[in-house]
Structures are given as structure tokens and as C-alpha cells.
Amino acid sequence: MITILTGPPGAGKTTVAALLTADAARPTVNLTTDTFYRSIVSGFVPPYLTGSQRQNEVVAEAVVAATSAYARGGYDVVLDGVVGPWFLAPFRAAAVREGWDLAYVVLRPDLDATLARATGRADAELRDPAAVRSMHAAFADLGDLEPHARDTSHEEPSATAAAVRAALDDGAYRLAAPEPPATPDDRVDPPLRADEVTTLRAFLDYHRDTLRRKTAGLDADQLRTTLPPSTMTLGGLLKHLAFVESNWFLQVFDGGAAMPPFDAADWDADPDWEWHSAAHDAPDELRSLFDAAVAAADRSIDAALAAPAPGSGLDGTSARESRRPGEGAFSLRWILVHMIEEYARHNGHADLLREALDGATGE
């Protein structure tokens, strides 16, 4: 059982979390997000200030990783810290991936009680009234998560802990596992009996559409989410396969230049530029780039197949040769088979990434 105990400063999270773990029936770990923030010695940005978003995302990733490690070891975890609904996505994804029972509890005293408690603590790092008001307001309207809030304005920590423990034992405060989204499958199965060109192109198109399906409906945060220890992302896969299409058909086969933005990338400075830069691209930009690369590749294939004999069709050879000495040029047949292999391998990665992200599965 993973319990996220959250709320504004002064809500009593740390005290209640300690009480919950002290009398737990199972081996239980108490993690606090403050520990992870305090570990940032240089470059720390107060997490409620502008400019802290990326730092906060990294801390959330670290907290999820630590929680996962304890859970795999057989421990329940009570996590206390300011974990607003906007930070729940990585925890919910981990719950799907790891099979957690995930509970979310918001301790929410009224504003007067919050200000009195938060600003009156001598050992507290956050006592600025304006910041406390802002963070209280962030929990004021939880939308669908409103049933997860408990008013602790006039409640002693021991009473809060007892009430929360009883509610958790009754199954309250649980976050339901998200239903895997239904993604339409409009791919066309390759024909069972066709000539070689039709068969190869049909399989390539099928794999292209599989990647589109695996990345459909995802926002920017989801497209840049990793599945540790790998740093691979679904957005990175879209941009990488766009680069692979451009490289093999426009550069190697046609002998031309790479399409934008790959033609202007500093590959010497970052050989994995397409993977890394994808994290900064909007979803529509990534999808448009992928579609543009596929369209350009198809034009290259069409031209090669329409070229007059001899040396045309699948036997046509690339303008550029293999970088391995003595191998010579590539046939169009070889490049098409290699592209199918490239997509098949990466679509396996995409399948795992998508399932870990929101539980969606399918070939």
C-alpha cells in the first residue's frame, strides 16, 4: 500500500505520517519529500517559485523511484509532502506499472489554521504568509479528488491519524487505476499474397502506423516520460524514427541532405540529439515531423521504383556506400527490410513504454 499524505504547509502531514507508520500492521517506510529537496545542495530553487518546475519533476521522479524500491522489497510506504494533483501522474503511472494500491489523502485545515500553524513554527523552512496562502489555495479546489480531503482545522494529530488509518483500512482514499484509453486501430494488415514490393511497403506502413498508435492521445509530459533505468521516451522514439527515415532514404539512398531540423543539428556535440531534443518539442511538432519524414521517404521510394531499368526497383542501389570498408552500396530491398527491422524493435520499446504510462496495451 502506498499512501500519499499531502496538503499545504502546517496541515500536520509530518506528524500524522509518523503516527501512521509507527502503529502500522505491516513493515512500513515513511518517506518525506523534504529530504529529497534538501539533498539538492547547489542550484536549489524553492519549489513554490517560478523556475522550479523541472527541479520538482526530477524530485518527483526520485521519490517515485525510491517508493518503488521499497514497495518491491515488501514495504508499505507513507509519503508526506506537498504533492498536489499536478504531480500525481508519475505516481499513478508507477501504480499501474508496479501493481500498487495507491491512496491519496489531503489534510486541509482552513486558511486561518494553516497560517497560524505554518508561520508559528520556529523550525519550519516555509513561514512566509504569502507563500503559505498560495499553497493553501492550490489545494482549495481538488475537483474529482475533493473526497480525498479532510478538514483538520480543529483536530489533534492523533485523532487525524486514527481517522485516516480507519478510512484507509476501509478502502477509502484509494486512487482507482486509470482505464487504459481506447485507441482506434486503423492500421491496414499487410496482404497475405502479394508481390515483393507491395509486401515490403505494406509491412513498413503497418509498423509506421503502429508507432502512431502507440503515441496517440499523449500530451507533452507523457511523451517525455521515461521508464527507468532507460532514458527512452515515446516522444524520443517519434523523433528518432523520423531521423532514421530521413537518413536512410534522403541521405543514404538519394545522396542528398537531411531534412530539417536534422540538417542543422550539432551531432558532434550530441550524437543522440534527436532523443534529447524531443523532450522540448510539442506533441503536434513531433507528430508532424514524423509524418513529414515518412512522406519524404515515400517520395524517395516511389522515384526509385519508377526509375528506368537497369538498376531500378528493389535492386536499385544507394548513392552512398556503407561506412564499413569493402561493403559497397545498399540495395533498396536491403534498406526496406532494415527499416522494417528498425520499427519492429522500437515498437516493442513503445509497447512497454505505453503500458507503463497508462496501461494501454495491444500489438
C-alpha positions as YAML, in Angstrom:
chain: A
units: angstrom
residues:
- id: 1
  name: MET
  ca: [0.00, 0.00, 0.00]
- id: 2
  name: ILE
  ca: [1.37, 3.40, -1.00]
- id: 3
  name: THR
  ca: [-0.21, 6.35, 0.79]
- id: 4
  name: ILE
  ca: [0.48, 9.93, -0.28]
- id: 5
  name: LEU
  ca: [-0.26, 12.23, 2.67]
- id: 6
  name: THR
  ca: [-0.29, 15.79, 1.47]
- id: 7
  name: GLY
  ca: [-1.70, 19.28, 1.97]
- id: 8
  name: PRO
  ca: [-0.49, 22.84, 2.50]
- id: 9
  name: PRO
  ca: [2.24, 23.79, 5.00]
- id: 10
  name: GLY
  ca: [1.04, 23.42, 8.58]
- id: 11
  name: ALA
  ca: [-1.54, 20.77, 7.74]
- id: 12
  name: GLY
  ca: [0.13, 18.24, 10.05]
- id: 13
  name: LYS
  ca: [1.44, 15.90, 7.36]
- id: 14
  name: THR
  ca: [4.75, 15.03, 9.01]
- id: 15
  name: THR
  ca: [3.27, 14.36, 12.44]
- id: 16
  name: VAL
  ca: [0.36, 12.30, 11.10]
- id: 17
  name: ALA
  ca: [2.66, 10.33, 8.78]
- id: 18
  name: ALA
  ca: [4.90, 9.42, 11.72]
- id: 19
  name: LEU
  ca: [1.86, 8.20, 13.69]
- id: 20
  name: LEU
  ca: [0.57, 6.16, 10.75]
- id: 21
  name: THR
  ca: [3.88, 4.39, 10.28]
- id: 22
  name: ALA
  ca: [4.54, 3.85, 13.99]
- id: 23
  name: ASP
  ca: [1.48, 1.67, 14.52]
- id: 24
  name: ALA
  ca: [1.32, 0.08, 11.07]
- id: 25
  name: ALA
  ca: [0.40, -3.60, 10.95]
- id: 26
  name: ARG
  ca: [2.88, -4.24, 8.13]
- id: 27
  name: PRO
  ca: [6.52, -3.19, 7.60]
- id: 28
  name: THR
  ca: [6.16, 0.46, 6.58]
- id: 29
  name: VAL
  ca: [8.52, 3.20, 5.44]
- id: 30
  name: ASN
  ca: [7.93, 6.91, 5.98]
- id: 31
  name: LEU
  ca: [9.35, 8.99, 3.15]
- id: 32
  name: THR
  ca: [9.23, 12.77, 3.14]
- id: 33
  name: THR
  ca: [9.69, 14.90, 0.06]
- id: 34
  name: ASP
  ca: [11.62, 17.46, 2.14]
- id: 35
  name: THR
  ca: [14.53, 15.00, 2.34]
- id: 36
  name: PHE
  ca: [14.77, 14.85, -1.44]
- id: 37
  name: TYR
  ca: [14.62, 18.63, -1.81]
- id: 38
  name: ARG
  ca: [17.25, 19.18, 0.90]
- id: 39
  name: SER
  ca: [19.58, 16.82, -0.95]
- id: 40
  name: ILE
  ca: [19.92, 19.44, -3.70]
- id: 41
  name: VAL
  ca: [22.94, 21.29, -2.36]
- id: 42
  name: SER
  ca: [23.72, 23.54, -5.31]
- id: 43
  name: GLY
  ca: [21.19, 25.09, -7.66]
- id: 44
  name: PHE
  ca: [18.20, 24.61, -5.37]
- id: 45
  name: VAL
  ca: [15.06, 26.61, -6.24]
- id: 46
  name: PRO
  ca: [12.26, 26.85, -3.65]
- id: 47
  name: PRO
  ca: [9.64, 24.51, -5.11]
- id: 48
  name: TYR
  ca: [6.82, 27.05, -4.97]
- id: 49
  name: LEU
  ca: [8.71, 29.65, -7.06]
- id: 50
  name: THR
  ca: [8.71, 30.19, -10.81]
- id: 51
  name: GLY
  ca: [11.56, 28.27, -12.40]
- id: 52
  name: SER
  ca: [11.26, 25.26, -10.12]
- id: 53
  name: GLN
  ca: [9.14, 23.08, -12.40]
- id: 54
  name: ARG
  ca: [11.93, 20.94, -13.85]
- id: 55
  name: GLN
  ca: [13.57, 20.56, -10.43]
- id: 56
  name: ASN
  ca: [10.22, 19.48, -8.97]
- id: 57
  name: GLU
  ca: [9.72, 16.96, -11.75]
- id: 58
  name: VAL
  ca: [13.15, 15.47, -11.05]
- id: 59
  name: VAL
  ca: [12.36, 15.24, -7.34]
- id: 60
  name: ALA
  ca: [9.06, 13.54, -8.15]
- id: 61
  name: GLU
  ca: [10.91, 11.01, -10.31]
- id: 62
  name: ALA
  ca: [13.38, 10.35, -7.47]
- id: 63
  name: VAL
  ca: [10.56, 9.93, -4.96]
- id: 64
  name: VAL
  ca: [8.71, 7.51, -7.25]
- id: 65
  name: ALA
  ca: [11.90, 5.51, -7.76]
- id: 66
  name: ALA
  ca: [12.56, 5.27, -4.03]
- id: 67
  name: THR
  ca: [8.94, 4.35, -3.33]
- id: 68
  name: SER
  ca: [9.11, 1.65, -5.98]
- id: 69
  name: ALA
  ca: [12.29, 0.18, -4.48]
- id: 70
  name: TYR
  ca: [10.74, -0.09, -1.01]
- id: 71
  name: ALA
  ca: [7.48, -1.49, -2.39]
- id: 72
  name: ARG
  ca: [9.33, -4.17, -4.35]
- id: 73
  name: GLY
  ca: [11.07, -5.10, -1.09]
- id: 74
  name: GLY
  ca: [7.74, -5.76, 0.59]
- id: 75
  name: TYR
  ca: [7.24, -2.47, 2.43]
- id: 76
  name: ASP
  ca: [4.21, -0.24, 2.55]
- id: 77
  name: VAL
  ca: [5.11, 3.43, 2.13]
- id: 78
  name: VAL
  ca: [3.63, 6.58, 3.65]
- id: 79
  name: LEU
  ca: [4.87, 9.61, 1.73]
- id: 80
  name: ASP
  ca: [4.37, 13.05, 3.26]
- id: 81
  name: GLY
  ca: [4.98, 16.26, 1.39]
- id: 82
  name: VAL
  ca: [3.35, 18.84, -0.83]
- id: 83
  name: VAL
  ca: [2.20, 16.56, -3.64]
- id: 84
  name: GLY
  ca: [-0.57, 18.39, -5.46]
- id: 85
  name: PRO
  ca: [-2.80, 16.75, -8.05]
- id: 86
  name: TRP
  ca: [-0.49, 18.19, -10.72]
- id: 87
  name: PHE
  ca: [2.27, 15.82, -9.51]
- id: 88
  name: LEU
  ca: [0.17, 12.66, -9.38]
- id: 89
  name: ALA
  ca: [0.81, 11.46, -12.94]
- id: 90
  name: PRO
  ca: [4.17, 9.71, -12.25]
- id: 91
  name: PHE
  ca: [2.76, 8.08, -9.12]
- id: 92
  name: ARG
  ca: [-0.31, 6.83, -10.98]
- id: 93
  name: ALA
  ca: [1.86, 5.53, -13.81]
- id: 94
  name: ALA
  ca: [4.06, 3.70, -11.29]
- id: 95
  name: ALA
  ca: [0.95, 2.26, -9.62]
- id: 96
  name: VAL
  ca: [-0.10, 0.74, -12.94]
- id: 97
  name: ARG
  ca: [3.43, -0.47, -13.68]
- id: 98
  name: GLU
  ca: [4.20, -1.84, -10.22]
- id: 99
  name: GLY
  ca: [0.75, -3.03, -9.17]
- id: 100
  name: TRP
  ca: [0.44, -0.66, -6.18]
- id: 101
  name: ASP
  ca: [-2.64, 0.05, -4.14]
- id: 102
  name: LEU
  ca: [-2.34, 3.85, -4.18]
- id: 103
  name: ALA
  ca: [-4.11, 6.16, -1.71]
- id: 104
  name: TYR
  ca: [-4.18, 9.96, -1.77]
- id: 105
  name: VAL
  ca: [-5.01, 11.88, 1.40]
- id: 106
  name: VAL
  ca: [-5.15, 15.68, 1.57]
- id: 107
  name: LEU
  ca: [-5.03, 17.21, 5.05]
- id: 108
  name: ARG
  ca: [-6.63, 20.61, 4.60]
- id: 109
  name: PRO
  ca: [-7.19, 22.89, 7.59]
- id: 110
  name: ASP
  ca: [-8.88, 26.20, 6.88]
- id: 111
  name: LEU
  ca: [-6.74, 29.19, 5.89]
- id: 112
  name: ASP
  ca: [-6.61, 30.75, 9.38]
- id: 113
  name: ALA
  ca: [-5.46, 27.48, 10.95]
- id: 114
  name: THR
  ca: [-2.94, 26.89, 8.16]
- id: 115
  name: LEU
  ca: [-1.42, 30.37, 8.55]
- id: 116
  name: ALA
  ca: [-1.26, 30.08, 12.33]
- id: 117
  name: ARG
  ca: [0.45, 26.71, 12.25]
- id: 118
  name: ALA
  ca: [2.81, 27.33, 9.32]
- id: 119
  name: THR
  ca: [4.02, 30.77, 10.39]
- id: 120
  name: GLY
  ca: [4.28, 29.86, 14.06]
- id: 121
  name: ARG
  ca: [6.76, 27.01, 13.67]
- id: 122
  name: ALA
  ca: [10.29, 28.08, 14.57]
- id: 123
  name: ASP
  ca: [11.90, 25.17, 12.72]
- id: 124
  name: ALA
  ca: [9.85, 25.47, 9.53]
- id: 125
  name: GLU
  ca: [11.54, 26.47, 6.30]
- id: 126
  name: LEU
  ca: [8.36, 27.96, 4.84]
- id: 127
  name: ARG
  ca: [6.81, 30.66, 7.02]
- id: 128
  name: ASP
  ca: [6.17, 33.43, 4.50]
- id: 129
  name: PRO
  ca: [2.41, 34.21, 4.75]
- id: 130
  name: ALA
  ca: [2.05, 34.98, 1.04]
- id: 131
  name: ALA
  ca: [3.63, 31.67, 0.06]
- id: 132
  name: VAL
  ca: [1.51, 29.77, 2.59]
- id: 133
  name: ARG
  ca: [-1.66, 31.41, 1.23]
- id: 134
  name: SER
  ca: [-0.66, 30.48, -2.30]
- id: 135
  name: MET
  ca: [-0.03, 26.85, -1.41]
- id: 136
  name: HIS
  ca: [-3.28, 26.66, 0.58]
- id: 137
  name: ALA
  ca: [-5.14, 27.98, -2.45]
- id: 138
  name: ALA
  ca: [-3.57, 25.28, -4.61]
- id: 139
  name: PHE
  ca: [-5.42, 22.65, -2.56]
- id: 140
  name: ALA
  ca: [-8.67, 24.62, -2.25]
- id: 141
  name: ASP
  ca: [-10.39, 23.07, -5.26]
- id: 142
  name: LEU
  ca: [-9.44, 19.44, -5.90]
- id: 143
  name: GLY
  ca: [-12.16, 18.73, -8.43]
- id: 144
  name: ASP
  ca: [-12.75, 14.99, -8.69]
- id: 145
  name: LEU
  ca: [-10.28, 14.48, -5.84]
- id: 146
  name: GLU
  ca: [-12.35, 16.52, -3.36]
- id: 147
  name: PRO
  ca: [-13.44, 13.35, -1.48]
- id: 148
  name: HIS
  ca: [-9.76, 12.79, -0.65]
- id: 149
  name: ALA
  ca: [-9.60, 15.95, 1.50]
- id: 150
  name: ARG
  ca: [-10.00, 16.02, 5.28]
- id: 151
  name: ASP
  ca: [-10.55, 19.20, 7.29]
- id: 152
  name: THR
  ca: [-8.05, 19.15, 10.15]
- id: 153
  name: SER
  ca: [-8.69, 22.71, 11.39]
- id: 154
  name: HIS
  ca: [-9.81, 21.62, 14.85]
- id: 155
  name: GLU
  ca: [-8.31, 18.14, 15.04]
- id: 156
  name: GLU
  ca: [-5.38, 16.88, 17.04]
- id: 157
  name: PRO
  ca: [-2.78, 14.88, 15.04]
- id: 158
  name: SER
  ca: [-3.56, 11.68, 16.93]
- id: 159
  name: ALA
  ca: [-7.25, 11.96, 16.06]
- id: 160
  name: THR
  ca: [-6.40, 12.68, 12.43]
- id: 161
  name: ALA
  ca: [-4.08, 9.67, 12.26]
- id: 162
  name: ALA
  ca: [-6.70, 7.38, 13.78]
- id: 163
  name: ALA
  ca: [-9.38, 8.60, 11.38]
- id: 164
  name: VAL
  ca: [-7.13, 8.32, 8.35]
- id: 165
  name: ARG
  ca: [-5.98, 4.83, 9.37]
- id: 166
  name: ALA
  ca: [-9.60, 3.66, 9.76]
- id: 167
  name: ALA
  ca: [-10.54, 5.16, 6.40]
- id: 168
  name: LEU
  ca: [-7.57, 3.52, 4.66]
- id: 169
  name: ASP
  ca: [-8.45, 0.16, 6.21]
- id: 170
  name: ASP
  ca: [-11.98, 0.57, 4.81]
- id: 171
  name: GLY
  ca: [-10.59, 1.26, 1.33]
- id: 172
  name: ALA
  ca: [-11.24, 4.99, 1.36]
- id: 173
  name: TYR
  ca: [-8.91, 7.50, -0.29]
- id: 174
  name: ARG
  ca: [-7.86, 4.93, -2.92]
- id: 175
  name: LEU
  ca: [-7.00, 6.22, -6.37]
- id: 176
  name: ALA
  ca: [-8.62, 3.97, -8.93]
- id: 177
  name: ALA
  ca: [-6.29, 2.62, -11.58]
- id: 178
  name: PRO
  ca: [-6.88, 4.57, -14.79]
- id: 179
  name: GLU
  ca: [-8.73, 2.76, -17.51]
- id: 180
  name: PRO
  ca: [-6.42, 2.19, -20.47]
- id: 181
  name: PRO
  ca: [-7.57, 4.54, -23.22]
- id: 182
  name: ALA
  ca: [-9.15, 3.01, -26.27]
- id: 183
  name: THR
  ca: [-7.05, 3.94, -29.26]
- id: 184
  name: PRO
  ca: [-8.58, 3.29, -32.67]
- id: 185
  name: ASP
  ca: [-6.73, 0.74, -34.74]
- id: 186
  name: ASP
  ca: [-6.98, 1.93, -38.32]
- id: 187
  name: ARG
  ca: [-3.88, 0.10, -39.50]
- id: 188
  name: VAL
  ca: [-4.12, -1.98, -42.64]
- id: 189
  name: ASP
  ca: [-2.82, -5.55, -42.33]
- id: 190
  name: PRO
  ca: [-0.22, -6.47, -44.95]
- id: 191
  name: PRO
  ca: [-1.66, -8.69, -47.71]
- id: 192
  name: LEU
  ca: [-1.05, -12.42, -47.42]
- id: 193
  name: ARG
  ca: [-0.27, -12.88, -51.10]
- id: 194
  name: ALA
  ca: [1.34, -10.02, -52.98]
- id: 195
  name: ASP
  ca: [4.46, -9.20, -54.93]
- id: 196
  name: GLU
  ca: [7.67, -8.34, -53.13]
- id: 197
  name: VAL
  ca: [7.39, -4.54, -53.42]
- id: 198
  name: THR
  ca: [3.81, -4.46, -52.17]
- id: 199
  name: THR
  ca: [4.61, -6.80, -49.29]
- id: 200
  name: LEU
  ca: [7.65, -4.85, -48.10]
- id: 201
  name: ARG
  ca: [5.93, -1.47, -48.31]
- id: 202
  name: ALA
  ca: [2.79, -2.79, -46.60]
- id: 203
  name: PHE
  ca: [4.81, -4.09, -43.65]
- id: 204
  name: LEU
  ca: [6.71, -0.80, -43.40]
- id: 205
  name: ASP
  ca: [3.46, 1.18, -43.40]
- id: 206
  name: TYR
  ca: [1.98, -1.16, -40.81]
- id: 207
  name: HIS
  ca: [4.90, -0.54, -38.46]
- id: 208
  name: ARG
  ca: [4.76, 3.21, -39.04]
- id: 209
  name: ASP
  ca: [1.09, 3.20, -38.10]
- id: 210
  name: THR
  ca: [1.87, 1.06, -35.05]
- id: 211
  name: LEU
  ca: [4.18, 3.78, -33.74]
- id: 212
  name: ARG
  ca: [1.49, 6.39, -34.43]
- id: 213
  name: ARG
  ca: [-0.97, 4.27, -32.47]
- id: 214
  name: LYS
  ca: [1.41, 3.79, -29.54]
- id: 215
  name: THR
  ca: [1.91, 7.56, -29.22]
- id: 216
  name: ALA
  ca: [-1.67, 8.67, -29.97]
- id: 217
  name: GLY
  ca: [-3.51, 10.85, -27.49]
- id: 218
  name: LEU
  ca: [-0.49, 11.62, -25.29]
- id: 219
  name: ASP
  ca: [0.44, 15.08, -24.04]
- id: 220
  name: ALA
  ca: [3.91, 16.61, -23.75]
- id: 221
  name: ASP
  ca: [4.57, 15.31, -20.23]
- id: 222
  name: GLN
  ca: [3.57, 11.78, -21.22]
- id: 223
  name: LEU
  ca: [5.69, 11.84, -24.37]
- id: 224
  name: ARG
  ca: [8.79, 12.73, -22.36]
- id: 225
  name: THR
  ca: [8.16, 10.27, -19.51]
- id: 226
  name: THR
  ca: [10.88, 7.64, -19.06]
- id: 227
  name: LEU
  ca: [10.73, 4.09, -17.73]
- id: 228
  name: PRO
  ca: [13.86, 3.91, -15.52]
- id: 229
  name: PRO
  ca: [16.58, 2.88, -15.81]
- id: 230
  name: SER
  ca: [16.10, 3.54, -19.53]
- id: 231
  name: THR
  ca: [16.06, 7.17, -20.69]
- id: 232
  name: MET
  ca: [14.00, 6.32, -23.77]
- id: 233
  name: THR
  ca: [10.72, 8.20, -24.28]
- id: 234
  name: LEU
  ca: [7.84, 7.89, -26.70]
- id: 235
  name: GLY
  ca: [8.50, 11.41, -27.95]
- id: 236
  name: GLY
  ca: [12.13, 10.45, -28.48]
- id: 237
  name: LEU
  ca: [11.02, 7.42, -30.48]
- id: 238
  name: LEU
  ca: [8.90, 9.59, -32.77]
- id: 239
  name: LYS
  ca: [11.79, 11.95, -33.43]
- id: 240
  name: HIS
  ca: [14.35, 9.16, -33.73]
- id: 241
  name: LEU
  ca: [12.30, 7.25, -36.30]
- id: 242
  name: ALA
  ca: [11.73, 10.49, -38.21]
- id: 243
  name: PHE
  ca: [15.51, 10.90, -38.31]
- id: 244
  name: VAL
  ca: [16.00, 7.26, -39.37]
- id: 245
  name: GLU
  ca: [13.56, 7.72, -42.27]
- id: 246
  name: SER
  ca: [15.32, 10.91, -43.36]
- id: 247
  name: ASN
  ca: [18.78, 9.41, -43.01]
- id: 248
  name: TRP
  ca: [18.21, 6.20, -44.95]
- id: 249
  name: PHE
  ca: [16.09, 7.50, -47.80]
- id: 250
  name: LEU
  ca: [17.10, 11.13, -48.27]
- id: 251
  name: GLN
  ca: [20.77, 10.91, -47.33]
- id: 252
  name: VAL
  ca: [21.98, 7.35, -47.89]
- id: 253
  name: PHE
  ca: [19.79, 6.29, -50.80]
- id: 254
  name: ASP
  ca: [19.28, 9.63, -52.58]
- id: 255
  name: GLY
  ca: [22.64, 11.12, -51.61]
- id: 256
  name: GLY
  ca: [21.01, 14.39, -50.51]
- id: 257
  name: ALA
  ca: [20.85, 16.39, -47.30]
- id: 258
  name: ALA
  ca: [18.91, 15.53, -44.21]
- id: 259
  name: MET
  ca: [15.53, 17.20, -43.79]
- id: 260
  name: PRO
  ca: [15.06, 19.97, -41.20]
- id: 261
  name: PRO
  ca: [15.66, 20.06, -38.29]
- id: 262
  name: PHE
  ca: [18.19, 17.23, -38.60]
- id: 263
  name: ASP
  ca: [20.26, 19.17, -41.13]
- id: 264
  name: ALA
  ca: [21.08, 21.86, -38.56]
- id: 265
  name: ALA
  ca: [21.70, 19.66, -35.50]
- id: 266
  name: ASP
  ca: [25.16, 19.62, -33.88]
- id: 267
  name: TRP
  ca: [25.68, 15.86, -33.98]
- id: 268
  name: ASP
  ca: [29.29, 16.14, -32.82]
- id: 269
  name: ALA
  ca: [28.19, 17.84, -29.62]
- id: 270
  name: ASP
  ca: [25.32, 15.41, -29.03]
- id: 271
  name: PRO
  ca: [25.20, 12.17, -31.08]
- id: 272
  name: ASP
  ca: [21.77, 11.46, -29.54]
- id: 273
  name: TRP
  ca: [20.40, 14.91, -30.28]
- id: 274
  name: GLU
  ca: [17.06, 13.68, -31.61]
- id: 275
  name: TRP
  ca: [16.36, 11.71, -28.44]
- id: 276
  name: HIS
  ca: [17.30, 14.52, -26.09]
- id: 277
  name: SER
  ca: [15.74, 17.44, -28.00]
- id: 278
  name: ALA
  ca: [12.38, 15.66, -28.28]
- id: 279
  name: ALA
  ca: [11.71, 16.49, -24.62]
- id: 280
  name: HIS
  ca: [11.41, 20.17, -25.60]
- id: 281
  name: ASP
  ca: [9.11, 19.64, -28.60]
- id: 282
  name: ALA
  ca: [5.33, 19.96, -28.53]
- id: 283
  name: PRO
  ca: [3.33, 16.80, -29.34]
- id: 284
  name: ASP
  ca: [1.99, 18.29, -32.58]
- id: 285
  name: GLU
  ca: [5.53, 19.19, -33.66]
- id: 286
  name: LEU
  ca: [6.76, 15.64, -33.07]
- id: 287
  name: ARG
  ca: [3.85, 14.06, -34.91]
- id: 288
  name: SER
  ca: [4.11, 16.50, -37.83]
- id: 289
  name: LEU
  ca: [7.84, 15.89, -38.11]
- id: 290
  name: PHE
  ca: [7.33, 12.14, -38.15]
- id: 291
  name: ASP
  ca: [4.61, 12.38, -40.82]
- id: 292
  name: ALA
  ca: [6.76, 14.71, -42.92]
- id: 293
  name: ALA
  ca: [9.72, 12.31, -42.74]
- id: 294
  name: VAL
  ca: [7.53, 9.36, -43.76]
- id: 295
  name: ALA
  ca: [6.08, 11.34, -46.69]
- id: 296
  name: ALA
  ca: [9.56, 12.35, -47.87]
- id: 297
  name: ALA
  ca: [10.77, 8.75, -47.59]
- id: 298
  name: ASP
  ca: [7.80, 7.50, -49.60]
- id: 299
  name: ARG
  ca: [8.57, 10.01, -52.37]
- id: 300
  name: SER
  ca: [12.13, 8.67, -52.48]
- id: 301
  name: ILE
  ca: [10.87, 5.08, -52.71]
- id: 302
  name: ASP
  ca: [8.34, 5.99, -55.42]
- id: 303
  name: ALA
  ca: [11.02, 7.67, -57.51]
- id: 304
  name: ALA
  ca: [13.38, 4.71, -57.16]
- id: 305
  name: LEU
  ca: [10.70, 2.21, -58.19]
- id: 306
  name: ALA
  ca: [9.70, 4.34, -61.17]
- id: 307
  name: ALA
  ca: [13.27, 4.76, -62.45]
- id: 308
  name: PRO
  ca: [14.03, 3.09, -65.80]
- id: 309
  name: ALA
  ca: [15.90, -0.21, -65.82]
- id: 310
  name: PRO
  ca: [18.60, -1.39, -65.34]
- id: 311
  name: GLY
  ca: [19.49, -0.86, -61.69]
- id: 312
  name: SER
  ca: [15.97, 0.17, -60.74]
- id: 313
  name: GLY
  ca: [13.31, -1.20, -58.44]
- id: 314
  name: LEU
  ca: [14.34, -3.14, -55.37]
- id: 315
  name: ASP
  ca: [17.71, -3.87, -56.94]
- id: 316
  name: GLY
  ca: [18.49, -0.16, -57.23]
- id: 317
  name: THR
  ca: [21.46, 0.88, -55.12]
- id: 318
  name: SER
  ca: [22.11, 3.80, -52.82]
- id: 319
  name: ALA
  ca: [24.10, 6.89, -53.73]
- id: 320
  name: ARG
  ca: [26.18, 6.47, -50.59]
- id: 321
  name: GLU
  ca: [28.05, 3.35, -49.60]
- id: 322
  name: SER
  ca: [28.34, 1.53, -46.32]
- id: 323
  name: ARG
  ca: [30.84, 3.02, -43.89]
- id: 324
  name: ARG
  ca: [32.32, -0.44, -43.43]
- id: 325
  name: PRO
  ca: [35.17, -0.88, -45.92]
- id: 326
  name: GLY
  ca: [34.50, -3.10, -48.90]
- id: 327
  name: GLU
  ca: [30.73, -3.49, -48.48]
- id: 328
  name: GLY
  ca: [29.68, -1.01, -51.14]
- id: 329
  name: ALA
  ca: [26.21, 0.43, -51.66]
- id: 330
  name: PHE
  ca: [22.89, -0.72, -50.23]
- id: 331
  name: SER
  ca: [20.06, -2.07, -52.32]
- id: 332
  name: LEU
  ca: [16.62, -0.54, -51.87]
- id: 333
  name: ARG
  ca: [15.46, -4.02, -50.87]
- id: 334
  name: TRP
  ca: [18.01, -4.11, -48.03]
- id: 335
  name: ILE
  ca: [17.01, -0.64, -46.80]
- id: 336
  name: LEU
  ca: [13.31, -1.50, -46.75]
- id: 337
  name: VAL
  ca: [13.95, -4.71, -44.81]
- id: 338
  name: HIS
  ca: [16.22, -2.83, -42.43]
- id: 339
  name: MET
  ca: [13.55, -0.18, -41.85]
- id: 340
  name: ILE
  ca: [11.01, -2.88, -41.00]
- id: 341
  name: GLU
  ca: [13.51, -4.37, -38.55]
- id: 342
  name: GLU
  ca: [14.18, -0.92, -37.05]
- id: 343
  name: TYR
  ca: [10.49, -0.24, -36.49]
- id: 344
  name: ALA
  ca: [9.79, -3.75, -35.16]
- id: 345
  name: ARG
  ca: [12.47, -3.33, -32.50]
- id: 346
  name: HIS
  ca: [11.39, 0.16, -31.47]
- id: 347
  name: ASN
  ca: [7.70, -0.66, -31.50]
- id: 348
  name: GLY
  ca: [8.49, -3.27, -28.87]
- id: 349
  name: HIS
  ca: [10.02, -0.48, -26.80]
- id: 350
  name: ALA
  ca: [6.96, 1.70, -27.48]
- id: 351
  name: ASP
  ca: [4.65, -1.09, -26.34]
- id: 352
  name: LEU
  ca: [6.38, -1.31, -22.95]
- id: 353
  name: LEU
  ca: [6.57, 2.46, -22.52]
- id: 354
  name: ARG
  ca: [2.90, 2.98, -23.31]
- id: 355
  name: GLU
  ca: [1.72, 0.22, -20.97]
- id: 356
  name: ALA
  ca: [3.85, 1.63, -18.15]
- id: 357
  name: LEU
  ca: [2.48, 5.10, -18.84]
- id: 358
  name: ASP
  ca: [-1.26, 4.48, -18.79]
- id: 359
  name: GLY
  ca: [-1.85, 0.75, -19.01]
- id: 360
  name: ALA
  ca: [-2.75, 0.75, -22.71]
- id: 361
  name: THR
  ca: [-1.76, -2.47, -24.45]
- id: 362
  name: GLY
  ca: [-2.18, -4.03, -27.87]
- id: 363
  name: GLU
  ca: [0.06, -5.15, -30.68]
...
